[in-house]
């Protein structure tokens, strides 16, 4: 299914996301005391197999967490396997990381990034949503058919920690009915 | 009922720990869950720093709470990573296997009206049951994994054993066939050999007779007869025949003797043969076996012998002992790739005779030494060895109440020493 957004709506959403991501990056930079750069948010239209392709990479760890509220969906986070030690150090983890503390770090990081993105997104649009606990995600074995794909909208942001090999991508997937809610809200904002 | 009262009651009824802190980590509220588990009533902790109340985890709690305050974003603590943040006892004090409670904690920002975070709410969930279920599952799966790998190893062993069993059955069949053939050949060889002896005797007589005739004709001096004789002898090349005939015969007799020797050896080494106990010289046995194994050893292997003089005879089953010698010699030959030195030594030691077979071959890997005498253990490719040779040897030597000793270092060759009591099994202590 193609994106249901018009050009205008897309631009507006992208701009809103950009502002909120900037705020998120700032907050994060304050917390870990490091410079963070981020990409311009992308509103992506990909087909199911491309979507699945995202989770085939050996370069990333994957986490997922759902959110509930006036909009529903899941946030998927891709975290680079390289550079986690640096982040661990910044976040006050005992180094070197073992498997357990590595997973703890990844989940915390995913939660911070996803939380920042979603928070920005929902506060800009006035669509409150609450994130649940993130969990590790392995989509490797999963068939693209098994994703409830037909009506999801992807908002994608890339974070990069300057001076490290670490980068991450946050993908907010909206479930079908929530896309409608988002559009309504966007239109209201555009009209005002 | 007032809605506030309802909330309060719910707070204390829910199976969750709820604790609210201000931005300086001071306790603003905690519910019955926390008071029950910690033994501290709300009144006792009100206004106190949570970090001070639980100093063990202060650093971790501070980090989590700070993150919530700064980011205005919920934070989570998982039982898998940090199982016991608060030192609470297990929810199953009687029947449970665990003593401390496993906890999942959510750190939630509580927003005030101007959207800044002034306080943090901790929601603690007791997941001890889940955790112990998870651990049990993990144990089961570990056990399954282990059993699976054991089964797999067993399977491989079985397949290998089957291969080798087939191989050894084949070898046994060949052995029986050889014994049968040897038996069948033995008969004709017997009469060929005795006929050849008789023929040799007859040939000598015939040659004598022709000599006699020649002498008679010479004596008679009749020129015509003399000429006829010369003519005939020339036409039949009699001079050559007279010379060649005895040689041919003795060569044939020699050949047939060798054939019968081989047949005798084959019979001696086939399993059909009975194993008799008798006094025998081990050195003779070793030498006889060397002849059998000559095919494997000849050309490239130099044999050095060092036998003590006047070795006593040993009460044993010579055929079986020869079988052991054969195994050792063939193994040595194969270890040396049929090229190298073979040292054979024999000496007496107290009431035993020792035989050492030492080669300069590839040696035995240390990890193989302990398996050497196990049935079906072999390092030779399938088809070359049955894996039975040394285990058979071992059982034979043990039956004699003797000993078989191995010394080897990889690349340095291997040495096998047999120790056999002089008086056989009954004498050994």
Interface residues (C-beta under 8 A of the other chain):
Chain A: X27 X28 X30 X31 X91 X92 X100 X101 X103 X104 X107 X108 X111 X112 X115 X116 X119 X130 X131 X133 X134
Chain B: X59 X63 X66 X67 X70 X71 X72 X73 X74 X75 X76 X78 X80 X81 X82 X104 X106
